[in-house]
Amino acid sequence: MLLLRKLEYALFDSISRKLSYASRSKYLDQLMGPILFRWVACEVSLVSLVKVQEMFGFDTAKPKEFIEHICPWLLSFLILRGDAAGLNWISKTLLQPLSAVIKGYFVQIFGLCIAAKNGTGPEKDLAETVLYESLLQLGEISEFERDDLIRKHMVSIVGVLLTVSSTARQSELPYFSREILARTIKQVVDGFMDTADDDSADTVVIDKVNIFRADRVFKFLLAIHQQVTEAGHPRHMSHRLFAIEVLIDVLGHRVVHYSTCFYIICIVGNYIWRQPLQGQCCNILSKLLVAFNANSSTETVAVLGTQLQLLVPKLITCCLPNDQEGGRLNGDLSKVLSLLRQLTVDADPLLYDYIRDLEPLPGLDCLKDIKVFHASLSDSYASRDQFLKFVHRAPHLPAELFLLSLRTHHKKLLSGEIICRGDVSVGNADTVSCWRSDPDVVSAVWTLVGLCSSSSVANEASSVLADFISRAGISDAHQVIFDVPNLTQKHSLQLQSGSTSKEDKLCSDYGISDDILLDLLKLLKTYLSDGSVEIIEVTSRTLKGILSTSKGLNSLQCLDSLDRSLLMVHSRGINTQLVEQTLLGMDKYSTVPLEDSDIWQTDGQPYEQWLCTLVSSLISHCDDIILRLCRSLVFLKVEAAELLLASALVNIAGNMDSNSGICGLISSKVEKIIFCDSNYMMKSVKLFLDALNVVRSFYVTERARASPYNTRASPSPYNTPKDGSRSARSKSRSPAATPSSSWRKVYWLSVDYLVAARAAQRCSCDFATLMYVELWCEEQFNKLDLGPPDFSQQESLAPHIGLLVEAFTHINEPDSIYGITLANEVASQIIRYEHEGNWSSALEYYDLLVRSTPKENLANFAGTVLTGPSVSSKAEENLLNWKMHKGLMRSLQKTGCSHVLDIYSQGLTNQKACLQQDSEFVDIQYEAAWRAGNWDFSFFVPYSSQPSSRSRDYCLFNENLHSCLRALQNGDSEQFQGKLSHSKMDLVLALSNASKESTKYIHSTVLKLQMLDHLSMAWELRWKFCPDQAPKSNVGTEEFNLVPAVPKRNQLELLSKEWNFILCQTERNLDLFEPFLAFRRGLLKILGSEEHLIEHLFQSASALRKGLRFSLAAASLYELKELCCHRDQQTVPSTYFLSKLEEAKLLRAQGQHDMAIGLGKYILKNHTDERNKSDVYRLVGKWLAETRSSNSRTIIEDYLNHSVALDKKYMSRQCRTHFHLAHYTYNLFKSYEERLSSNEWQAALRLRKYKTKELDTLLKRLKNSSKARR
């Protein structure tokens, strides 16, 4: 017998797993009603039922617990069957009188019996007997008491009736059809025993007692949602979803209430993608649509129009090919299409404005007519406007439709419909860049960057979004902070004034702020459509608590009417008792003590779990009512935890009675765990830095209020006072009375400022780093001073100096570096040389350090390695041992010594195998390889095993770029597409996580994406170009030519146009676009476009010379000379002679003036192009004048007059010639002024005056002597 029972259990376990149930008990709970009904019908002993309780999951439970679990079903069946013995046995088991048991389960018994009475089954007569006789006798109640129980528990009875719905038309007890249940609910609600003459076909309730109030309907739907969630198999889900149809039949016109239809659409939307449930979900939505059409008004149109943005995308997702079997349309899909047509083509014309705002439909045959209709409505919308609307709706779109729409807009981007280029020839970045001409598009693109990082299709979307970023480009190449235009501003609250209710125990300034509360309400509104019924339940409970406070209720006035009506369902006015009950209900969420280090540790647990647990524990120490009401929510949702972390710390910091002990505890955990260098979850570090900055703002605000120079209290960023009395109290408050007066640090926590600065530096929050270093200096030196310069023999930077140096080298601020590197140590000099671009001098000093520093002491040159409380981890210290070697390699690369760099790298690799596992070393190797065109280079390293690979500074870009260029050379389509997509994904993800303070990093990353965009266009030109199509920026999987094509000049126009756009946008900032110069040189080499390569080398030499990179400029000129020397003398372009002129300019810039003038004269003698000779004449004349190598007459007659004569032939060049002549005249005049004011000239004047006097004296003497002779 025991073996047979185990076999039965195993069988049920297997069935449960097959039907997607977590356990046997979960599956049998779905069948509990039919099982017990048949058990009673077969008259099997209840004692035997208890013996198999283990099968239902009650292994160790007492029989009483099992009976209590099944009583809601069992009692009804026993009463219907008239089984008195069974009822008495249950009474004894439960240790209660039978009448008490009947009264306790009256709702379930009455609900099931009233439904059976209205049914058509054999139990109809039995149920009537029970209602009129048995129930009264067994429960020992009168008819009046029965009716009173019905009125008191009418809402619960309706809830029970909704749980016994069945999709079968001839359903068996204990389930009933839709018609029976709807009629039963109407009978119960509108009057028991008084509906005999009513029209039974009309199931809409009159509801005089307001049973179907909007908040109660929400409870009914929440219960239905819970039951659907518990059902694991679509067949069981279908029965539970059927209750929604019953509810719609009963509600009638009430179903169009915003809260009701919103939740119904959310529930149905969660399950419509399931093929077995698709038809039923469409039936529910069709009924809902019929109700809207029958109650058409301005309000209902607005409600339905708002829901279209959520509903239509989910219906379109059901039509996508991956949701079809074999690509064929089945019956359920035809229902989806029919519903889509009802919502679009056949919709009320009042909805056209909302339909027009929908996303463009995919190009599927089944959606052709709907797509045409939507396109006809959207003709007035430009592609740009459609893109902006897509970005606005993107957070609410299904992942598949989001990706599909993004690709659709990507095609329009490539055709130039979304981002339009200005005239590059103008050379004005303001007119060329869309940052100023169309800032809305730029803002939309960067909004998508933030969305893609958290999307389930982030990998696929990032590679597409990369082209949007590259086409948008950068704004000001010299801006200090990366500022995206038109960012959403915080909502300004205008709450109703008045005294705060007594139940709101708020700190006067340290409670949750008005803007955070408004953001919280908006977040709660989105959670009401969450897929998890638990989240919706917790959200509803939280809303009830918040809206029962005066502050929460007043904040609703800042929402629009639809959002306000959606949330007001959860409010019954200010209710202190409800708030207290809600807070007591939070006790079931056990709080982990803050002393437990496990809740602070970020390793070994997901970010969401870590943050939710930590913030929930912090809120348990708060005294703000609204924060405490959100404790259960932040335990489940990470967005809420991120929003309320700063508010929780602010509230704890403002509690002067208890913050001394908890301040030390939190400070210790933050300093040792969150801000330590071994914490690689940078998101956690950034989150706490932002929170500390919010706390710091309170410190600053209170100091401003207490300042005697203020005549008015400065407004706080949180809880701005609205009434005059409170402002007066704030103004008169003594500094000793404020909570911040006892803080040791400006951000309350006793965390060393250098530790916070180090953490900010790791997150690339450079301005936060500067601020905390300044605070540390004020604390250490009692003034804002860096301290005396250190001229000791220690060759390392002080910790605070090292942090300042690293911060200033990351931001776009060129001069501050000189004010902090005041000592003469080698480290400071290298920093200055690198900052100035003097890489030759930097190379000398790096070479000095490599030669002179013993290997065991290399770690001492880690300038930013802090001591004391902020010591770096051992792993990072070991990596910093190679800083001088890598600095030397960077210097070799910047000076153009590629061959020396290659030999040096090989030597290091052979000597020190550990360098092969250093990401930066590998990155330098790959960059040198693609710059040199070394496509055979390879370096296989297990990057993921190294600590340095966790840094966002290294995302394998140079390796991927090298692989893409090699694949472009060889025609390896698979490798090209894979590496290109992977690199784009890495860069977009890095941008989404980058701090907006890291402007130089963001700009360089955007330039890298533009390199990849050029690669895509180059692939189309080399391997897939057809004469009748323009090159595009996407790489497909189509077949391509086996023989590479050499693009012609007209085919390279788009590539050249994008290059000129980049030059204009970067404003020729050499630090930004120098890598692009090298990349484009290699790209043109691969494409085989020698003519464009010559022009590019000439352009590169000019840019590098102006950027003082003389060695690189000389290398470009040498390569250009080599190209021209191998060509026929008749085909040598004029660019060659212009390059000679550029060479002369380079010699002049290097100080070789005579050689530059000589080369200029050589060009004049051998160059035959009269048009370009004018510049040579002018420059040679200018150089002769500056060096005073010739007199002004010769310069004007032999050079400048020739320049003027030549330029008169070309009207377009006269203005430039006049400018240069005016410049020469001004310099000549300035030279005369300098000569006249020089000491030599003054001495000559004095000597001349003295000589003149002597001459006059001699003349007088001569005259006198001649007279005497006479």
KAZICOR-V881747 format. One line per field, one symbol per residue. psi: psi as a letter, one per 40 degrees, with the letter a starting at -180 (. if undefined). A space follows every 50 residues. Layout:
psi = ???
This chain:
psi = ddddddddddddddddddefididddddddeddddddddddefihddddd dfdddeegdeiidddddddeddddddddddefgddddddddddefiiddd ddddfddddddddddddeaeieedddddddddcdddddefiidddddddd ddfddddddddeefiiehdgiiheiiiddddddddddddehheffdeihe dhehidgdefdfidddddddddddddddddhdiddddddddddddddddd dbeeeehdddddddddddddedehddeddddddddddddddddefhiddd dddddddddddddddddeeideeiheeihaddddddddddddecdeihde edddddeiihiigideeddddddddddedehiddddddddddeddeiidd ddddddddddddddefddhhiahdddehddddiedddgdddddddddddd dddeiefdddddddddddddddaibheeidhhhhifihiihhhgihiiii ideggiideeahiddddddddddddddeeiehddddddddddddddeeid ddddedeeiidddddddedehfihgdddddddddeedeghhhiddhdded heieiidddddddddddddeeiehdddddeddddddhddddddedddddd dddegedeedddddddddddddddeieehegddddddddddddddddddd dddddeheeheihhhieifhieiddddddddehideeidedehdidfdif hhddddddddddefgdddddddddddddddeeigieiiihfaehfiiidd ddddddddedigheddddeegeieiddddddddddeegdddddddddddd dehideedeefgdehiibefhiiddddddededdddddddddddeegddd dddddddddddgdddeehdddddddddddddefgeeiihhhgdeeiddee ieehffdddddddddddddefgddddddddddddddddddddeiieegdd ddddddddddddddddddddddeehideiiiieihaeiiiidhiihiidd eedddddddddddddeffhdddedddddddddddddeegddddddddddd ddddddefgddddddddddddddddeiiddehieddddddddddddddde egdddddddddddddehehddeddddddddddddddefeiiddddddedd ddddddddehdeedddddddddddddddddddddddeidddddddddddd ddddddddddddddddddd.
